[in-house]
């Protein structure tokens, strides 16, 4: 009994000691961060006036930017870190002046070297800096970083390539989505590609034939977002035949934005009860986007669908199709789906 009590007391003391050490560790970390922040503020204080002048676009003669280039030692390191943070918020002439300061300080060249650092944190920060500095000459290095073992580095490289906006990197960014074990997140790739202009149209069309489903999905999504009509034949084919339902849904959305009158019939083929419900809903919504009167009978036939959401989408599509669509709603005035669709339409109209 005494031995058991002693063991319990010892275990309690050990737990309390561990908790105390943990608390002391947290306090020490916070104190160190506070001390570092105070030091940084003190070092930055003399440089803050010219920094604000440049960032606000009031440095007409360039004297404030020149004053910043003279920073040395730890002050320069702190200043460069603040400039990188500011570049995420400002654009135009002020951003160009701040980038010039970074170049004079050697921060851009240092970032190029840090891309091969053993530290994944340094590699990721370096990629971000190169993107914010719009360092176009580093595109090949950033493309190589898309294959980095660290997902943070891969994300930063894609982010940087998006900021630089060089369409020559579109192919590697899209291909990086499907890399085994080192794939780039689809959302990250899509955001980067969005910034690369019309020069990515052919790359997206090739992406629609990629073996990787996520790559096809991103290519389809961006084709619709950017109104790249060249990919319509591939989008129609994938809508009908792709083994991945999400890809088919994405193609339906894109066709709704890009399609022609005949695409209403293409979409209508996939609204039947044998198709997956998410795809049926996507196709009905896309038909509403096209607003093609020939699709009225198809939509009218879906007003009594067992899925209330699908019926509501069909009613919403008919409402925007003018008199033909509204006529098709006759006799369904008391249907819950129709009432809901009309309420949403009225709310949208009043909010416009």
C-alpha positions in Angstrom: 0.0 0.0 0.0 2.8 2.4 1.0 4.8 1.4 -2.2 1.7 2.2 -4.3 1.2 5.5 -2.7 4.9 6.4 -3.2 4.7 5.5 -6.9 1.5 7.6 -7.4 3.2 10.5 -5.6 6.3 10.1 -7.8 4.2 10.0 -11.0 2.3 13.1 -9.9 5.4 15.0 -9.2 6.9 13.9 -12.6 3.7 15.1 -14.4 3.7 18.4 -12.6 7.4 18.9 -13.3 6.8 18.2 -17.0 3.9 20.7 -17.1 6.0 23.3 -15.3 8.9 22.8 -17.8 6.4 23.1 -20.7 5.0 26.4 -19.3 8.5 27.8 -18.7 9.4 26.8 -22.3 6.3 28.6 -23.7 7.0 31.7 -21.6 10.7 31.7 -22.8 9.6 31.4 -26.4 7.2 34.2 -26.1 9.7 36.4 -24.3 12.3 35.7 -27.0 9.8 36.7 -29.7 8.8 39.8 -27.9 12.4 40.8 -27.4 13.1 40.1 -31.1 10.1 42.2 -32.1 11.3 45.1 -30.0 14.8 44.9 -31.4 13.4 44.8 -35.0 11.2 47.8 -34.3 14.2 49.7 -32.9 16.4 48.9 -35.9 13.6 49.8 -38.3 12.7 53.1 -36.7 15.2 55.3 -38.6 14.2 53.6 -41.8 10.5 53.8 -41.4 10.0 57.3 -42.8 11.6 56.6 -46.2 10.0 53.2 -46.2 6.5 54.7 -45.8 7.3 57.4 -48.4 8.2 54.7 -51.0 5.3 52.4 -50.1 2.8 55.3 -50.4 4.0 56.2 -53.9 5.3 59.6 -52.9 9.0 59.1 -53.6 8.9 61.0 -56.9 12.7 61.7 -57.0 13.8 58.3 -55.7 15.6 59.8 -52.7 13.7 57.7 -50.2 14.4 54.5 -52.0 18.0 55.4 -52.2 18.1 56.0 -48.5 16.8 52.5 -47.9 19.6 51.0 -50.0 22.2 52.3 -47.5 20.9 50.1 -44.7 23.6 47.7 -43.5 24.1 44.7 -41.1 21.1 43.5 -39.1 19.1 46.6 -40.0 19.3 45.6 -43.6 18.1 42.1 -42.8 15.2 43.4 -40.8 14.3 45.9 -43.6 14.4 43.3 -46.3 12.1 41.1 -44.3 9.6 44.0 -43.9 9.9 44.8 -47.6 9.1 41.3 -48.6 6.0 41.4 -46.4 4.9 44.8 -47.9 5.3 43.4 -51.5 2.3 41.1 -50.7 0.1 44.1 -50.4 1.3 46.8 -52.8 1.8 46.9 -56.6 3.0 49.2 -59.3 5.7 51.8 -59.0 6.2 51.6 -55.2 6.6 47.8 -55.5 9.2 48.2 -58.3 11.2 50.6 -56.1 11.1 48.2 -53.2 12.2 45.4 -55.4 15.1 47.6 -56.5 16.1 48.0 -52.9 16.1 44.2 -52.4 18.3 43.8 -55.5 20.8 46.4 -54.3 20.9 44.6 -50.9 21.6 41.3 -52.7 18.5 39.8 -51.4 17.4 38.5 -54.8 20.7 36.9 -55.5 20.7 35.4 -52.0 17.3 33.9 -52.6 18.6 32.2 -55.7 21.2 30.5 -53.6 18.7 29.6 -50.9 16.7 27.6 -53.4 19.3 24.9 -52.9 19.5 25.2 -49.1 19.2 22.1 -46.9 16.4 23.9 -45.0 12.9 23.6 -46.6 11.9 26.8 -44.8 14.7 28.7 -46.5 13.8 27.2 -49.9 10.2 28.1 -49.5 10.9 31.7 -48.4 13.4 32.1 -51.2 10.8 31.0 -53.8 8.3 33.5 -52.4 10.8 36.3 -52.5 11.7 35.6 -56.1 8.0 35.6 -57.0 7.3 38.9 -55.2 10.4 40.4 -56.8 9.0 39.3 -60.2 12.4 37.8 -60.9 11.7 36.4 -64.4 15.2 35.1 -64.9 14.6 32.6 -62.1 11.7 30.8 -63.8 13.7 27.7 -64.7 14.9 27.4 -61.1 11.3 27.8 -59.8 10.1 25.2 -62.3 12.7 22.8 -60.9 11.4 23.6 -57.4 8.0 22.3 -58.4 9.5 18.9 -57.8 10.9 19.6 -54.4 10.4 17.0 -51.7 8.7 19.6 -49.5 5.1 20.5 -50.3 5.6 23.9 -48.8 8.4 24.6 -51.3 6.3 23.3 -54.2 3.5 25.5 -53.2 5.8 28.5 -52.9 7.3 27.8 -56.3 3.9 27.7 -57.9 2.9 30.8 -56.1 6.0 32.6 -57.4 5.5 31.4 -60.9 2.0 32.8 -60.8 3.2 36.2 -59.7 5.8 36.3 -62.4 3.2 35.3 -64.9 5.4 33.7 -67.5 3.2 31.4 -69.6 6.2 29.2 -70.4 5.8 27.8 -66.9 2.2 26.8 -67.5 3.0 23.3 -68.7 5.3 22.4 -65.8 2.8 23.8 -63.3 -0.1 21.8 -64.8 2.1 18.7 -65.0 3.2 19.0 -61.4 -0.4 18.2 -60.3 0.0 14.6 -61.3 3.5 14.0 -60.0 3.5 10.7 -57.9 4.1 11.4 -54.2 5.1 15.0 -54.9 1.9 16.3 -56.6 1.1 20.0 -56.5 -2.3 20.7 -54.9 -4.9 21.4 -57.6 -6.0 24.7 -56.0 -2.5 26.0 -55.8 -1.8 25.1 -59.5 -5.1 26.7 -60.6 -4.3 29.9 -58.8 -0.9 30.1 -60.4 -2.2 29.4 -63.9 -4.9 32.0 -63.6 -2.2 34.7 -63.6 -0.4 33.5 -66.8 -2.7 35.1 -69.4 -4.0 33.8 -72.7 -0.8 32.1 -73.5 -1.9 29.0 -71.5 -4.8 28.1 -73.8 -2.9 25.3 -75.7 -1.5 24.0 -72.4 -4.9 23.6 -71.0 -6.2 21.8 -74.0 -3.4 19.3 -73.7 -4.1 19.0 -70.0 -7.7 17.9 -70.8 -6.1 14.7 -72.3 -3.8 14.1 -69.3 -3.8 10.7 -67.6 -4.3 12.3 -64.2 -7.8 13.2 -63.2 -6.9 16.2 -61.1 -4.9 17.6 -64.0 -7.9 17.2 -66.3 -10.2 18.8 -63.7 -7.9 21.9 -63.3 -7.6 22.2 -67.1 -11.4 22.0 -67.5 -12.0 24.5 -64.7 -9.6 27.1 -66.1 -10.9 26.6 -69.6 -14.3 27.7 -68.4 -13.0 30.5 -66.2 -10.8 32.0 -68.9 -13.3 31.4 -71.8 -10.9 29.3 -73.8 -13.3 27.9 -76.4 -10.6 25.9 -78.2 -11.1 23.1 -75.6 -14.8 22.7 -76.2 -14.4 19.4 -78.2 -12.4 17.9 -75.4 -14.8 19.2 -72.8 -17.7 17.5 -74.6 -15.8 14.3 -74.8 -14.8 14.2 -71.2 -18.4 15.1 -70.1 -19.6 11.9 -71.8 -16.7 9.5 -71.2 -14.4 10.5 -68.3 -14.3 7.9 -65.6 -14.0 10.5 -62.9 -17.4 12.1 -62.0 -15.7 15.3 -60.6 -14.0 15.8 -64.0 -17.4 15.4 -65.7 -19.0 17.9 -63.4 -16.3 20.4 -64.0 -16.6 20.0 -67.7 -20.4 20.6 -67.5 -19.7 23.9 -65.7 -17.2 24.9 -68.3 -19.5 24.1 -71.2 -22.2 26.1 -69.5 -19.9 29.1 -69.6 -18.4 28.5 -73.0 -20.9 26.5 -75.0 -23.0 27.2 -78.0 -26.7 26.6 -78.6 -26.1 23.0 -79.6 -24.4 22.3 -76.2 -27.8 22.5 -74.5 -28.6 19.1 -76.1 -25.1 17.8 -75.1 -25.7 18.7 -71.5 -29.3 17.4 -71.5 -28.1 13.9 -72.3 -26.6 13.7 -68.8 -29.6 14.9 -66.8 -31.3 11.5 -66.8 -31.9 9.4 -63.7 -29.2 6.9 -64.6 -26.5 9.5 -64.3 -24.8 10.4 -61.0 -26.8 13.0 -59.1 -24.0 15.6 -58.8 -23.5 15.4 -62.5 -27.2 15.8 -63.2 -27.3 18.9 -61.0 -24.2 20.4 -62.7 -25.7 19.8 -66.2 -29.0 21.4 -65.3 -27.2 24.5 -63.9 -25.0 24.7 -67.0 -28.2 24.5 -69.2 -29.5 27.5 -67.2 -26.2 29.3 -68.0 -26.7 28.7 -71.7 -30.3 29.8 -71.5 -31.1 27.9 -74.7 -34.9 27.7 -75.4 -34.5 24.2 -77.0 -33.7 22.8 -73.5 -37.1 23.9 -72.1 -38.8 20.5 -72.5 -35.8 18.7 -70.8 -36.0 21.1 -67.8 -39.7 20.9 -67.6 -39.5 17.2 -67.3 -37.2 17.5 -64.3 -39.6 19.7 -62.2 -41.1 16.6 -60.6 -37.7 14.8 -60.0 -37.4 12.9 -56.7 -34.4 15.1 -55.9 -35.8 18.4 -54.6 -32.6 20.3 -55.3 -32.4 19.1 -58.9 -36.1 20.1 -59.4 -35.3 23.6 -57.9 -32.3 24.0 -60.3 -34.5 23.1 -63.2 -37.1 25.6 -62.2 -34.4 28.3 -61.7 -33.1 27.6 -65.2 -36.6 27.9 -66.7 -37.2 31.2 -64.9 -34.2 32.9 -66.6 -35.2 31.6 -70.1 -37.9 34.2 -70.7 -41.5 33.5 -71.7 -40.9 30.0 -73.0 -39.4 29.0 -69.7 -42.0 30.7 -67.6 -44.8 29.1 -69.7 -43.3 25.7 -68.9 -43.8 26.3 -65.2 -47.6 26.5 -65.7 -49.3 24.0 -63.5 -46.4 23.8 -61.1 -47.0 27.0 -59.2 -47.6 25.1 -56.0 -44.6 22.9 -56.3 -42.1 23.5 -53.5 -39.2 23.5 -55.9 -40.8 26.2 -58.1 -41.7 28.3 -55.1 -38.2 28.1 -53.8 -36.7 29.0 -57.2 -39.0 32.0 -57.6 -38.1 33.2 -54.1 -34.4 33.0 -54.8 -34.9 34.8 -58.2 -36.9 37.6 -56.5 -34.2 38.0 -53.8 -31.5 38.2 -56.4 -33.4 40.8 -58.4 -34.0 43.0 -55.4 -30.3 42.7 -54.4 -29.1 43.7 -57.9 
